[in-house]
Amino acid sequence: MRYNFLAIVMSISFIVIILHIALNCMDISLVDSINAALPINNGQNKFIFKAWDIKYNPSNGNIYVVNTFSGNISVIDNSSNTVKATIPVGDGPQDLKYNPSNGNMYVANTRSNSVSVIDSSSNTVKATIDVGNSPKDLKYNPSNNNMYMVNGNNISVIDSSSNTVKATIPVDDGPQDKYNPSNGNTHRTNEFSDSASVITKAASNMDAIKF
């Protein structure tokens, strides 16, 4: 019995070590192309998941890096490959999307249940939008210029012109979404309830149709 317990402990320890190495390798490969000499995430260059997401901003030519654990965004000058600005956002930033209709960057703050809107010209937060619980996935809909914030069990529709929530669409748990360019609708799978939703391209009052 004692040997079985030791074997279990050793197996768990081995799995933890392998997972740590795997995550670190994933993290390094994610940002190596731009991070070799850049002090992003407060200089913690070997911290696991130091950079959660990386996006290019075509309106100013900069690269934006999400630093989840330090709660900020690093702005990298594309011409000099140096950090030109560090922008504080909400708690636990994860997903980052560029909005071509207004040139702003949108950041989903998972732990503070908000979206930060970054002005591309000044690299400052111009608006903070309260959304649902645990926002994790942002999508832009070019048919109506809205941003769709996927929360724990609903979707916040953000008006790009006013940066306010114009509708909240209830769906089932664990939604994931895709835009359909052929009809302007947004399709969402509900991960934890084995269902799907279609959000029609209507203006402010959108209905989720479950099937």
Helices and strands as residue ranges (DSSP letters): H 2-35, G 41-43, E 53-57, E 62-67, E 72-77, E 82-88, E 93-99, E 104-109, E 114-119, E 124-130, E 137-141, E 146-150, E 154-159, E 164-170, E 175-179, E 186-190, E 195-199, E 208-210
